[in-house]
Each structure stands twice: as structure tokens, then as C-alpha cells.
């Protein structure tokens, strides 16, 4: 299958899903990326509090933006993310 045929099939499939389907998929992908990064942080920082894990995960996600990194450094003692639905991932704590 040529790349144009693949692209055509891709756009046709997501066209059927409609706007809400595409938004759900975007949120699902974002949640998956967050889970992977959070798991890495928990494995690398075994004793970190949930607030520290959220801050460190956000730092990894937004590391390329200096303004965001600076903002994240300023919220060490504040909870950035409250009751998160990201906790359902099974990460080993060291």
C-alpha cells in the first residue's frame, strides 16, 4: 500500500469517528504518554511524594519549554494534580 493510500485510509477512518472521536483519541494518547512518564519517574524516584511525582512527570513532558520548566520548579510544595485518574497504571515502586 502506498503512503498516499495509507493516508487516505487513515483520514477516512478518522473522518468517520468525527470530532468527538478524534478528541477522545487525543486525550487517550495524552493520558498514555503521561502514564509512561509517571511510571519512569516513580521507578527512578522511589520515595517521591505524589506531588513530587506529578511535578517531575510534568517536567519530563514539558522539558523543552524553559518557561514551563521554570514554573514547575516554583511549585515544589503545591499539589499540581489532585485526584488524578492516572493512578490506575501499575507501576512498581522501588
Secondary structure, DSSP 8 states (H G I E B T S, - for coil): --HHHHHHHHHHHHHHHHHHHHHHHHHHHHHHHHHHHHHHHHHH-TT--HHHHHHHHHHHHTTT-HHHHHHHHTTTTS-SS-S-GGGGS-----
